Amino acid sequence: MPLDLEKALVDAKLSALLAWQKVMPYFRGEFRIYEKDGAGPATDADREADEFLIAWLGERYPAAGFLTEESEEDLSRLEREHVWIIDPIDGTNDFIEGGPDFAVHVALASRNSDGAWHPVVAVVYEPVSGRLSSARRDGGAFVEVEKSNEGTLWWQRRVQSPHEIPFSKPLPLSVSDRSEVTELRAVASKTHMPRRLSAILDALEISALDRRGGLGVKAMEVGGGRVDFYLQTSRSRSNEWDLCAPQLIVEEAGGRVTDLNGDLISYNHENVHLTDGIVISNGVCHEMLLNRVRAVPSS
């Protein structure tokens, strides 16, 4: 029986909200920090949100596999037709610092006729901005923005059910159409600027550069048309759970996501590192960016 993607999207959105509701008391509160063998920090919130999402979605989709940042590896996912790819808190450093640049990522990838897994449902929820971005393959990308109550968000008011959240009606997401280099706006990490990326950005002479936290947050800046591109020139800096949900949302908003070679990125591999970098753009400037990347070799 074919998977009902509309239902899966509704469940993915609800699961992200429920996961945040479960762990939001940790935000700007007390929690333990764990170092993950050189892979960056994790917190109690990361682990508990991860456990919740696996249990909640697993009960509703027992035939699906899971690839998540915090759970123990289960390679049985390689045999599944559908796999939930989850980053319970993308941008953990910002979460630890009490900043706004983190998000909950929930994506469902399905095996296509080419034998590879590609995202078909995606959610990126940014609790501090109140933005819930989502997409379904061939269904467009949308954002629901929470209407705050006197400056406070639902989780700050201890709303009992996410069904009570006063979100706006879904608004279509659309990337920008800027193509002239001198008009382009880029987004980059606020903590990480490799020399190769710096050289590329200097050579481009773009209009503006924003510095943000988590990958999902940066990608949503592209998907919403606020900036035009994001480049990640460092190889193996990100993993599949960082990009899977943002990729589909950006693509359904009219943008393009590839590696530095211009190749489409697929998912649910045994090696989950994204070893060939990332280019996220409005699509119009994508080929120009790839050419500029090729012109500045790795040092």
Secondary structure, DSSP 8 states (H G I E B T S, - for coil): ----HHHHHHHHHHHHHHHHHHHGGGTTS---EEE-TTS-EEEHHHHHHHHHHHHHHHHH-TT-EEEESSS---GGGGG-SEEEEEEEEE-HHHHHHT-S--EEEEEEEEE-TTSSEEEEEEEEEETTTTEEEEEETTS-EEEEEB--BTTB-TTTTT-S-GGG--B---EE--------GGG-EEEEESS---HHHHHHHHHHT-SEEEEESSHHHHHHHHHTTSSSEEEE-STTSSBHHHHHHHHHHHHHTT-EEE-TTS----B--SS-B-TT-EEEE-STTHHHHHHHHHHS---
